[in-house]
Amino acid sequence: MKAKVKDKIRIINKMNDWSMDYKEGDIFTVESTWYGGVNVKSPAGIPLSLDEVEYEVLEENSDAKLTQKQRAIFHADSESGVQKALDDAENLLKYGRRKGLCVELEILAEGTGIFVFRASSKENEKIRSLQSEGIKFVVCQKAMEQIPLTGAELISGVKLAELGIAELVEKESQGFAYIKA
């Protein structure tokens, strides 16, 4: 659905990793449109030009529901755990969208779970699809060194965390619910 001036939009797939002016889950009011997206202003008043793949248009009168932000980090240390996390995250994302909630999800893999994020994985398409829906994927760099596996062998867009446990602590301090998969 095309956004119109004064529509509310939510960032679902941030394309500009360098900009600190917006993040996935942020909600903006459209100030103007262009053929490939919209123009908005950040809370600091900085003009942003967003591609239409970066956002979704929200329903009218959904402001009250959007204040209820659902944030969770799934933690898996086995291939079957990552499979479960993928399914659970997909279901939670669908539930949140159906209920009009802002959902922010991340899956952290350690141990043998990191194998699911290899570019040659049978789950490659599913992971890419979930990435396009805004779900983030993180792999513990320490676990990769022990396996061994290199960053070049991972699916594009999968981030490395220096230490998985540090990523969990940081996310929990940001209000993410911890879910062991």
Beta strands, then each sheet from edge to edge (+ up, - down):
strand 1: 8-11
strand 2: 27-29
strand 3: 32-34
strand 4: 37-41
strand 5: 47-51
strand 6: 55-57
strand 7: 69-76
strand 8: 102-109
strand 9: 136-140
strand 10: 159-161
strand 11: 177-180
sheet 1: 2+ 1- 6+
sheet 2: 3+ 4- 5+
sheet 3: 10+ 9+ 8+ 7+ 11+
end
